Amino acid sequence: MTFSVQVKVMPLKDLLDPQGKAVMGGLNNLGLKGINDVRVGKHITLQVDASNEDEAKKIAEDATKKLLANPVMEYFEISVN
Amino acid sequence: MTFSVQVKVMPLKDLLDPQGKAVMGGLNNLGLKGINDVRVGKHITLQVDASNEDEAKKIAEDATKKLLANPVMEYFEISVN
């Protein structure tokens, strides 16, 4: 069976996010009000062949720990749908 | 009130995703089996000041259309939590 796994990789909460700050500046330059913080991360969709949902999640977690996320600066959340 | 708005920006489904292909290659090089497609996009978290959820979503949608997503190559999904 093929599972579609969503991996959200974001900068750690207490780390400065320079990309987010840059986007904030851009939004202000466009005159867009009401947004007081921006954090930018990655959204990765994996199509995983597995016999069940848990196995698919395990494969995605393995791939995330080994390649997709940098544990020093990022955290991740995985969901299977 | 401050709302936390999640914006997922992904490459259009029928477009080639070179970044995804590069990640696929990396996963194969690491010997990780079972993953047959990868698509990489952006996950953006906005802290939005608004009087209600609909207004927060409207502000986020406006920002996404004007800056965060390129409609020629990307689609986006917005959720308020």
Backbone of each chain as ProteinMPNN parsed JSONL, in Angstrom:
{"seq_chain_A": "MTFSVQVKVMPLKDLLDPQGKAVMGGLNNLGLKGINDVRVGKHITLQVDASNEDEAKKIAEDATKKLLANPVMEYFEISVN", "coords_chain_A": {"N_chain_A": [[0.84, -1.202, 0.0], [0.376, 2.325, -0.668], [1.206, 5.15, 1.161], [0.458, 8.584, 1.897], [2.575, 10.755, 3.3], [2.91, 13.492, 5.464], [5.367, 15.791, 6.208], [6.405, 18.174, 8.449], [8.768, 20.594, 8.841], [10.291, 22.739, 10.992], [11.995, 25.76, 12.15], [13.653, 25.631, 15.332], [11.836, 26.687, 18.228], [12.953, 28.629, 19.914], [14.912, 29.726, 18.42], [16.326, 32.347, 16.422], [14.719, 33.3, 13.403], [15.891, 34.038, 10.514], [14.91, 33.99, 7.886], [12.19, 34.191, 8.281], [12.1, 36.73, 9.412], [12.858, 38.245, 7.215], [10.709, 37.837, 5.493], [8.76, 39.036, 7.019], [9.588, 41.713, 6.821], [9.15, 42.112, 4.094], [6.369, 41.856, 3.966], [5.596, 44.049, 5.479], [6.597, 46.089, 3.867], [4.83, 45.858, 1.794], [2.713, 46.931, 2.905], [1.017, 45.375, 4.403], [-0.88, 44.836, 7.158], [-1.21, 43.683, 10.6], [0.126, 41.296, 10.9], [2.257, 39.861, 13.14], [4.341, 38.114, 13.555], [6.474, 35.854, 11.78], [7.314, 32.642, 10.768], [9.344, 30.512, 8.9], [9.383, 27.389, 7.347], [9.884, 23.988, 6.185], [7.722, 22.037, 4.095], [7.149, 18.761, 3.501], [6.11, 16.252, 1.32], [5.765, 12.834, 1.31], [5.536, 9.903, -0.629], [4.925, 6.811, 0.447], [5.702, 3.377, 0.364], [4.274, 0.869, 2.2], [3.282, -1.68, 4.601], [1.511, -1.051, 6.555], [0.06, 1.803, 8.371], [1.643, 2.562, 10.552], [4.119, 1.527, 9.894], [4.688, 3.047, 7.657], [4.885, 5.544, 8.817], [7.129, 5.152, 10.361], [9.144, 4.734, 8.439], [9.124, 7.256, 7.258], [9.88, 8.801, 9.434], [12.456, 7.893, 9.891], [13.712, 8.703, 7.508], [13.436, 11.44, 7.825], [14.926, 12.002, 10.125], [17.434, 11.256, 9.199], [17.908, 12.792, 6.928], [16.062, 14.883, 6.16], [15.602, 16.77, 8.19], [17.411, 19.025, 10.28], [18.539, 18.304, 13.315], [19.791, 19.996, 15.113], [18.908, 22.547, 14.677], [16.284, 22.423, 13.922], [12.859, 21.242, 14.379], [10.508, 18.537, 13.92], [7.308, 17.454, 12.604], [5.237, 14.699, 11.977], [2.702, 13.415, 9.897], [0.305, 11.011, 8.838], [-1.705, 10.596, 6.036]], "CA_chain_A": [[0.0, 0.0, 0.0], [1.114, 3.591, -0.678], [0.699, 6.149, 2.103], [0.939, 9.946, 1.687], [3.031, 11.204, 4.616], [3.227, 14.928, 5.507], [6.438, 16.11, 7.173], [6.548, 19.621, 8.652], [10.066, 20.849, 9.479], [10.316, 24.175, 11.335], [13.115, 26.153, 13.015], [13.347, 25.497, 16.76], [11.022, 27.839, 18.635], [13.685, 29.738, 20.539], [15.972, 30.196, 17.517], [15.985, 33.444, 15.501], [14.445, 32.791, 12.064], [16.197, 35.154, 9.606], [14.019, 33.954, 6.72], [10.914, 34.729, 8.745], [12.251, 38.19, 9.583], [12.896, 38.83, 5.859], [9.333, 37.826, 4.984], [8.061, 40.101, 7.785], [9.951, 42.989, 6.19], [8.464, 42.182, 2.807], [4.939, 42.089, 4.2], [5.451, 45.454, 5.913], [6.8, 46.948, 2.682], [3.621, 45.797, 0.949], [1.647, 47.62, 3.644], [0.081, 44.397, 4.979], [-0.857, 45.021, 8.611], [-1.855, 42.637, 11.402], [0.958, 40.09, 11.064], [3.349, 40.307, 14.001], [5.501, 37.202, 13.538], [6.488, 34.913, 10.663], [8.37, 31.617, 10.821], [9.304, 29.784, 7.635], [10.023, 26.074, 7.393], [9.664, 23.141, 4.998], [6.641, 21.049, 4.129], [7.584, 17.705, 2.579], [5.135, 15.179, 1.152], [6.422, 11.59, 0.885], [4.683, 8.761, -0.982], [5.672, 5.71, 1.076], [5.167, 2.018, 0.249], [4.387, 0.168, 3.492], [2.155, -2.608, 4.777], [0.498, -0.378, 7.383], [0.319, 3.226, 8.628], [2.76, 2.712, 11.503], [5.375, 1.27, 9.178], [4.901, 4.216, 6.781], [5.346, 6.647, 9.668], [8.494, 4.78, 10.809], [10.03, 4.997, 7.286], [9.212, 8.718, 7.091], [10.639, 9.34, 10.578], [13.844, 7.535, 9.617], [14.196, 9.597, 6.432], [13.492, 12.811, 8.357], [16.072, 12.103, 11.048], [18.719, 11.096, 8.494], [18.191, 13.748, 5.826], [15.157, 16.014, 5.891], [15.627, 17.8, 9.238], [18.669, 19.209, 11.015], [18.078, 18.318, 14.703], [20.42, 21.077, 15.891], [18.211, 23.836, 14.478], [14.896, 22.233, 13.486], [12.037, 20.148, 14.91], [9.602, 18.098, 12.846], [6.055, 16.782, 12.943], [4.893, 13.797, 10.861], [1.319, 12.906, 9.931], [0.016, 10.121, 7.703], [-3.139, 10.712, 5.665]], "C_chain_A": [[0.871, 1.248, 0.0], [0.441, 4.596, 0.248], [1.276, 7.516, 1.746], [1.281, 10.517, 3.065], [3.435, 12.677, 4.537], [4.27, 15.163, 6.588], [6.578, 17.634, 7.244], [7.843, 19.832, 9.425], [10.165, 22.35, 9.72], [11.553, 24.499, 12.158], [12.711, 26.019, 14.487], [12.761, 26.808, 17.285], [11.85, 28.982, 19.214], [14.845, 30.225, 19.674], [15.465, 31.386, 16.697], [15.753, 32.838, 14.114], [14.678, 33.93, 11.057], [15.275, 35.199, 8.394], [12.647, 34.542, 7.097], [10.966, 36.244, 8.891], [12.218, 38.879, 8.206], [11.482, 38.897, 5.284], [8.517, 38.901, 5.708], [8.323, 41.463, 7.149], [9.222, 43.182, 4.877], [6.987, 42.495, 2.973], [4.707, 43.542, 4.625], [5.621, 46.402, 4.729], [5.573, 46.968, 1.784], [2.434, 46.459, 1.658], [0.636, 46.658, 4.259], [0.203, 44.452, 6.507], [-1.421, 43.779, 9.3], [-1.022, 41.399, 11.614], [2.162, 40.467, 11.922], [4.464, 39.286, 14.168], [5.348, 36.213, 12.388], [7.615, 33.919, 10.898], [8.213, 30.745, 9.586], [10.04, 28.462, 7.78], [9.716, 25.317, 6.124], [8.436, 22.262, 5.211], [6.985, 19.996, 3.077], [6.517, 16.624, 2.54], [5.867, 13.961, 0.592], [5.356, 10.576, 0.487], [5.458, 7.508, -0.552], [4.956, 4.383, 0.85], [5.382, 1.318, 1.58], [3.158, -0.728, 3.659], [1.087, -1.991, 5.684], [0.949, 1.037, 7.721], [1.533, 3.42, 9.546], [4.098, 2.532, 10.801], [5.711, 2.467, 8.279], [5.462, 5.373, 7.603], [6.797, 6.413, 10.094], [9.501, 5.085, 9.688], [10.232, 6.505, 7.123], [10.051, 9.333, 8.217], [12.138, 9.099, 10.373], [14.445, 8.489, 8.586], [14.357, 11.022, 6.96], [14.702, 12.99, 9.262], [17.398, 12.058, 10.298], [19.005, 12.214, 7.495], [17.355, 15.029, 5.857], [15.231, 17.124, 6.946], [16.988, 17.837, 9.922], [18.313, 19.353, 12.496], [18.678, 19.438, 15.542], [19.569, 22.344, 15.825], [16.721, 23.671, 14.184], [14.189, 21.147, 14.285], [11.093, 19.735, 13.785], [8.351, 17.442, 13.419], [5.646, 15.949, 11.717], [3.432, 13.368, 11.001], [1.073, 12.097, 8.66], [-1.451, 10.328, 7.334], [-3.434, 9.926, 4.397]], "O_chain_A": [[1.958, 1.257, 0.578], [-0.756, 4.858, 0.127], [2.435, 7.617, 1.342], [0.396, 10.736, 3.892], [4.203, 13.07, 3.659], [4.08, 14.78, 7.743], [6.836, 18.295, 6.237], [8.004, 19.314, 10.53], [10.129, 23.142, 8.778], [12.111, 23.611, 12.803], [11.559, 26.266, 14.842], [13.139, 27.894, 16.845], [11.512, 30.153, 19.04], [15.663, 31.031, 20.118], [14.294, 31.42, 16.32], [16.504, 31.96, 13.691], [13.76, 34.702, 10.779], [14.899, 36.273, 7.923], [12.04, 35.287, 6.329], [10.019, 36.951, 8.547], [11.631, 39.949, 8.051], [11.104, 39.89, 4.663], [7.694, 39.587, 5.101], [7.406, 42.262, 6.963], [8.736, 44.272, 4.578], [6.419, 43.291, 2.225], [3.749, 44.181, 4.19], [4.893, 47.386, 4.597], [5.303, 47.956, 1.102], [1.328, 46.544, 1.123], [-0.475, 47.063, 4.601], [1.256, 44.151, 7.068], [-2.035, 42.928, 8.656], [-1.39, 40.532, 12.406], [2.991, 41.279, 11.513], [5.445, 39.563, 14.859], [4.24, 35.788, 12.062], [8.743, 34.313, 11.193], [7.115, 30.297, 9.258], [11.169, 28.414, 8.269], [9.338, 25.905, 5.111], [8.146, 21.81, 6.319], [7.098, 20.313, 1.893], [6.071, 16.137, 3.579], [6.505, 14.036, -0.458], [4.368, 10.411, 1.203], [6.506, 7.188, -1.113], [3.758, 4.264, 1.108], [6.514, 1.181, 2.044], [2.148, -0.57, 2.973], [-0.088, -2.351, 5.605], [2.071, 1.432, 7.405], [2.343, 4.324, 9.34], [5.065, 3.251, 11.053], [6.874, 2.852, 8.156], [6.37, 6.084, 7.173], [7.59, 7.351, 10.177], [10.576, 5.625, 9.947], [11.344, 6.975, 6.884], [10.829, 10.26, 7.99], [12.969, 9.968, 10.639], [15.544, 9.011, 8.772], [15.297, 11.726, 6.591], [15.412, 13.992, 9.182], [18.364, 12.718, 10.683], [20.16, 12.553, 7.236], [17.868, 16.121, 5.611], [14.956, 18.285, 6.642], [17.629, 16.804, 10.114], [17.832, 20.41, 12.906], [18.123, 19.79, 16.583], [19.51, 23.117, 16.782], [15.974, 24.65, 14.192], [14.833, 20.238, 14.809], [10.897, 20.476, 12.822], [8.336, 16.951, 14.548], [5.7, 16.422, 10.581], [2.985, 13.003, 12.088], [1.55, 12.433, 7.576], [-2.333, 10.249, 8.189], [-4.575, 9.905, 3.935]]}, "seq_chain_B": "MTFSVQVKVMPLKDLLDPQGKAVMGGLNNLGLKGINDVRVGKHITLQVDASNEDEAKKIAEDATKKLLANPVMEYFEISVN", "coords_chain_B": {"N_chain_B": [[-7.151, 39.857, 19.389], [-4.726, 37.218, 19.024], [-4.014, 35.066, 16.385], [-2.753, 31.848, 15.38], [-1.659, 31.093, 12.323], [-1.436, 28.624, 9.858], [0.335, 28.164, 6.923], [0.548, 26.334, 4.046], [2.597, 25.849, 1.362], [2.921, 24.516, -1.736], [4.546, 22.955, -4.624], [2.825, 23.065, -7.774], [0.733, 20.277, -8.651], [1.131, 19.004, -11.125], [3.563, 19.827, -11.909], [7.085, 19.392, -12.435], [9.185, 18.644, -9.696], [12.116, 19.71, -8.916], [13.573, 19.956, -6.544], [12.428, 18.063, -4.924], [13.111, 15.792, -6.355], [15.861, 15.818, -5.994], [16.032, 15.353, -3.254], [14.958, 12.802, -3.194], [17.003, 11.401, -4.502], [19.011, 11.704, -2.6], [17.934, 10.257, -0.463], [17.887, 7.702, -1.546], [20.634, 7.301, -1.872], [21.311, 7.053, 0.767], [20.378, 4.639, 1.238], [17.757, 4.304, 2.002], [14.781, 2.707, 1.759], [11.516, 2.304, 0.159], [10.355, 4.767, -0.231], [8.704, 6.399, -2.71], [8.125, 8.824, -3.914], [8.815, 12.302, -3.609], [7.915, 15.499, -2.549], [8.715, 18.856, -2.151], [7.948, 21.679, -0.226], [6.928, 24.837, 1.194], [6.451, 25.646, 4.657], [4.705, 27.898, 6.457], [4.353, 29.802, 9.353], [2.172, 32.108, 10.673], [1.706, 34.738, 12.976], [-1.141, 36.313, 13.672], [-2.847, 39.323, 14.26], [-6.189, 39.742, 14.904], [-9.772, 40.297, 14.884], [-11.448, 38.149, 14.697], [-11.551, 34.612, 13.685], [-12.066, 34.337, 10.946], [-11.297, 36.788, 9.93], [-8.593, 36.697, 10.475], [-7.82, 34.616, 8.821], [-8.339, 35.774, 6.364], [-6.493, 37.886, 6.285], [-4.138, 36.394, 6.259], [-4.477, 35.018, 3.861], [-4.4, 37.091, 2.035], [-1.749, 37.993, 2.395], [-0.45, 35.705, 1.534], [-1.203, 35.483, -1.152], [-0.06, 37.803, -2.116], [2.662, 37.677, -1.484], [3.781, 35.288, -0.329], [3.302, 32.973, -1.882], [3.835, 31.749, -5.204], [1.678, 32.031, -7.69], [1.87, 30.963, -10.243], [3.395, 28.691, -10.136], [2.863, 27.434, -7.748], [0.579, 26.112, -5.23], [-1.587, 26.823, -2.438], [-2.488, 26.111, 0.996], [-4.452, 27.091, 3.72], [-4.689, 27.16, 7.223], [-6.281, 27.839, 10.331], [-5.293, 27.801, 13.668]], "CA_chain_B": [[-6.729, 38.474, 19.597], [-3.69, 36.738, 18.106], [-4.264, 33.728, 15.849], [-1.609, 31.202, 14.742], [-2.163, 30.642, 11.024], [-0.488, 27.745, 9.168], [0.231, 28.273, 5.458], [1.324, 25.3, 3.366], [2.781, 26.245, -0.036], [3.533, 23.37, -2.417], [4.581, 23.082, -6.089], [1.626, 22.529, -8.429], [0.845, 18.822, -8.693], [1.623, 18.438, -12.393], [4.876, 20.408, -12.228], [8.257, 18.658, -11.958], [9.734, 19.269, -8.482], [13.537, 19.355, -8.894], [14.06, 19.808, -5.167], [11.942, 16.748, -4.488], [13.925, 14.753, -7.023], [17.184, 15.826, -5.343], [15.872, 14.688, -1.951], [14.794, 11.365, -3.515], [18.353, 10.879, -4.764], [19.726, 11.634, -1.321], [17.384, 9.155, 0.337], [18.379, 6.452, -2.156], [22.065, 7.166, -1.535], [21.423, 6.636, 2.179], [19.866, 3.27, 1.313], [16.415, 4.297, 2.587], [13.863, 2.137, 0.769], [10.088, 2.446, 0.439], [9.825, 6.104, -0.561], [8.765, 6.457, -4.181], [8.015, 10.188, -4.444], [9.047, 13.355, -2.613], [7.653, 16.865, -3.023], [9.158, 19.774, -1.103], [7.35, 23.016, -0.295], [7.184, 25.706, 2.358], [5.428, 25.708, 5.707], [4.876, 29.222, 7.06], [3.462, 30.056, 10.48], [1.975, 33.545, 10.866], [0.954, 35.177, 14.157], [-1.972, 37.373, 13.1], [-3.786, 40.04, 15.142], [-7.48, 39.931, 14.225], [-10.883, 40.243, 15.848], [-12.003, 36.787, 14.685], [-10.789, 33.644, 12.893], [-12.238, 34.602, 9.507], [-10.483, 37.96, 9.571], [-7.196, 36.234, 10.505], [-7.606, 33.823, 7.6], [-8.371, 36.721, 5.227], [-5.192, 38.592, 6.301], [-3.116, 35.418, 5.844], [-4.687, 34.731, 2.438], [-3.914, 38.281, 1.325], [-0.281, 37.959, 2.451], [0.008, 34.563, 0.728], [-1.367, 35.807, -2.577], [0.819, 38.924, -2.532], [4.117, 37.491, -1.283], [4.31, 33.986, 0.118], [3.176, 31.908, -2.882], [3.886, 32.148, -6.614], [0.52, 31.301, -8.242], [2.192, 30.302, -11.515], [4.037, 27.388, -9.894], [2.547, 26.88, -6.422], [-0.756, 26.258, -4.637], [-1.421, 26.949, -0.984], [-3.597, 25.746, 1.875], [-4.342, 27.9, 4.942], [-5.532, 26.685, 8.348], [-6.122, 28.666, 11.539], [-5.513, 26.958, 14.878]], "C_chain_B": [[-5.655, 38.096, 18.576], [-3.988, 35.307, 17.683], [-2.982, 33.177, 15.229], [-2.118, 30.569, 13.452], [-1.068, 29.824, 10.328], [-0.737, 27.854, 7.659], [1.141, 27.217, 4.838], [1.382, 25.689, 1.889], [3.545, 25.129, -0.734], [3.601, 23.609, -3.926], [3.312, 22.47, -6.694], [1.829, 21.054, -8.752], [1.439, 18.312, -10.002], [2.964, 19.062, -12.808], [5.977, 19.483, -11.725], [8.793, 19.395, -10.728], [11.208, 18.884, -8.36], [14.082, 19.143, -7.478], [13.644, 18.438, -4.614], [12.768, 15.626, -5.077], [15.304, 14.668, -6.343], [17.108, 15.107, -3.995], [15.711, 13.183, -2.159], [16.159, 10.721, -3.73], [19.135, 10.71, -3.474], [19.248, 10.47, -0.478], [17.865, 7.811, -0.214], [19.84, 6.233, -1.816], [22.251, 6.693, -0.099], [20.869, 5.226, 2.372], [18.486, 3.18, 1.95], [15.418, 3.847, 1.519], [12.412, 2.504, 1.12], [9.497, 3.795, 0.095], [9.875, 6.28, -2.071], [8.451, 7.836, -4.758], [8.189, 11.185, -3.299], [8.694, 14.693, -3.258], [7.95, 17.816, -1.868], [8.521, 21.148, -1.319], [7.697, 23.789, 0.961], [6.053, 25.554, 3.378], [5.674, 27.006, 6.458], [3.853, 29.385, 8.18], [3.386, 31.561, 10.695], [1.249, 33.78, 12.185], [0.179, 36.425, 13.722], [-2.883, 37.991, 14.167], [-5.077, 40.271, 14.363], [-8.593, 39.8, 15.257], [-11.547, 38.869, 15.84], [-11.223, 35.914, 13.7], [-10.874, 33.952, 11.396], [-11.361, 35.762, 9.062], [-9.0, 37.554, 9.531], [-6.882, 35.462, 9.226], [-7.521, 34.732, 6.377], [-7.022, 37.452, 5.13], [-4.095, 37.649, 5.792], [-3.229, 35.124, 4.351], [-4.141, 35.87, 1.576], [-2.384, 38.265, 1.253], [0.248, 36.845, 1.554], [-0.081, 34.878, -0.757], [-0.374, 36.881, -3.032], [2.3, 38.596, -2.435], [4.55, 36.033, -1.107], [4.239, 32.891, -0.941], [3.211, 32.49, -4.292], [2.791, 31.363, -7.331], [0.815, 30.568, -9.555], [2.686, 28.885, -11.263], [3.598, 26.714, -8.598], [1.06, 27.009, -6.105], [-0.563, 26.346, -3.129], [-2.682, 26.508, -0.25], [-3.381, 26.488, 3.19], [-5.235, 27.294, 6.027], [-5.212, 27.539, 9.568], [-6.278, 27.755, 12.743], [-5.167, 27.761, 16.126]], "O_chain_B": [[-5.657, 38.567, 17.438], [-4.19, 34.435, 18.528], [-2.209, 33.923, 14.628], [-2.909, 29.627, 13.483], [0.076, 30.267, 10.219], [-1.856, 27.665, 7.183], [2.349, 27.207, 5.073], [0.347, 25.842, 1.241], [4.682, 24.828, -0.371], [2.805, 24.381, -4.46], [2.79, 21.478, -6.184], [2.934, 20.624, -9.081], [2.163, 17.316, -10.011], [3.435, 18.847, -13.924], [5.813, 18.85, -10.683], [8.851, 20.625, -10.716], [11.529, 17.852, -7.771], [14.928, 18.281, -7.242], [14.413, 17.762, -3.932], [13.087, 14.645, -4.406], [15.838, 13.577, -6.144], [18.007, 14.347, -3.638], [16.257, 12.384, -1.398], [16.439, 9.641, -3.211], [19.829, 9.713, -3.275], [20.049, 9.774, 0.147], [18.205, 6.901, 0.543], [20.248, 5.113, -1.508], [23.228, 6.015, 0.217], [20.875, 4.679, 3.475], [18.078, 2.106, 2.393], [15.234, 4.52, 0.505], [12.123, 2.953, 2.23], [8.278, 3.964, 0.121], [10.958, 6.309, -2.657], [8.503, 8.011, -5.976], [7.763, 10.938, -2.171], [9.12, 14.985, -4.375], [7.491, 17.606, -0.746], [8.546, 21.703, -2.418], [8.628, 23.448, 1.691], [4.887, 25.364, 3.031], [6.745, 27.192, 7.037], [2.66, 29.144, 7.997], [4.411, 32.218, 10.879], [0.273, 33.09, 12.481], [0.774, 37.464, 13.438], [-3.593, 37.283, 14.882], [-5.075, 40.906, 13.308], [-8.392, 39.271, 16.35], [-12.138, 38.457, 16.838], [-10.353, 36.399, 12.976], [-9.884, 33.842, 10.673], [-10.766, 35.74, 7.985], [-8.248, 38.007, 8.668], [-5.821, 35.633, 8.626], [-6.729, 34.489, 5.467], [-6.477, 37.618, 4.04], [-3.239, 38.046, 5.002], [-2.221, 34.995, 3.657], [-3.514, 35.648, 0.541], [-1.799, 38.49, 0.193], [1.271, 37.011, 0.89], [0.836, 34.584, -1.524], [0.09, 36.873, -4.173], [3.112, 39.14, -3.182], [5.559, 35.603, -1.667], [5.043, 31.96, -0.903], [2.689, 33.576, -4.544], [2.945, 30.163, -7.561], [0.084, 29.653, -9.931], [2.436, 27.982, -12.062], [3.923, 25.549, -8.368], [0.371, 27.883, -6.629], [0.492, 25.988, -2.607], [-3.785, 26.527, -0.797], [-2.269, 26.517, 3.716], [-6.392, 26.958, 5.774], [-4.065, 27.912, 9.814], [-7.261, 27.021, 12.849], [-5.279, 27.249, 17.24]]}, "name": "protein", "num_of_chains": 2, "seq": "MTFSVQVKVMPLKDLLDPQGKAVMGGLNNLGLKGINDVRVGKHITLQVDASNEDEAKKIAEDATKKLLANPVMEYFEISVNMTFSVQVKVMPLKDLLDPQGKAVMGGLNNLGLKGINDVRVGKHITLQVDASNEDEAKKIAEDATKKLLANPVMEYFEISVN"}
